[in-house]
Amino acid sequence: SIRQTWRADRELYVSYVRSSSVGNINDYGTLVTNLDAPIFEPAGTGPMPTDTPHRLRSWATFQFPDDIVVSPAVEWRTGFPYSIYDLYRRYAADPNSLRFPAYFSLDVTTFKTFDIFDKKWDLGLQFFNVTGHFNPRDVLKVVGTSEFGTFTNSFGVTLGGYMRVRW
């Protein structure tokens, strides 16, 4: 991780993590949460569903006149692993041997500080996935079906509100 501060109101962070998450595929959590294949399979060990070998995050904060703050954040990471199954809900390949596409998102939070009831209130907007990058959250993973391997359920540009009260 690296942090650069130019002034108290302007800073930049960059963080990179290299990791590995390997474990027993047939853990209790998999049995009760993975309804795609709710039975134990002879699978041994493999990458865990949250295995993310490479992750790069960066964010910055810039304060402008009139108490206006703009804070961009960017994230790139390796896609999560997933398993494919046959029509009988058995593993069709090594468990978690395939991966979602790499994830990329640029988010921006901007707010203005107001004095309300003797407190500092930060009110603003948050824009998620500003670039509209395709970040699928699901994949059709049954071999032999017509849409096998299709990635779905990505979210586009999303707008949210931002509010913080400082006591």
Secondary structure, 3 states (H helix, E strand, C coil): CEEEEEECCEEEEEEEEECCCEEECCCHHHHHHCCCCCCCCCCCEEECCCCCCEEEEEEEEEEEHHHEEEEEEEEEECCCEECCECCCCCECCCCCCEECCCEEEEEEEEEEEEEECCEEEEEEEEEECCCCCCCCCEECCECCCCCCCCEECCCCCEEEEEEEEEC
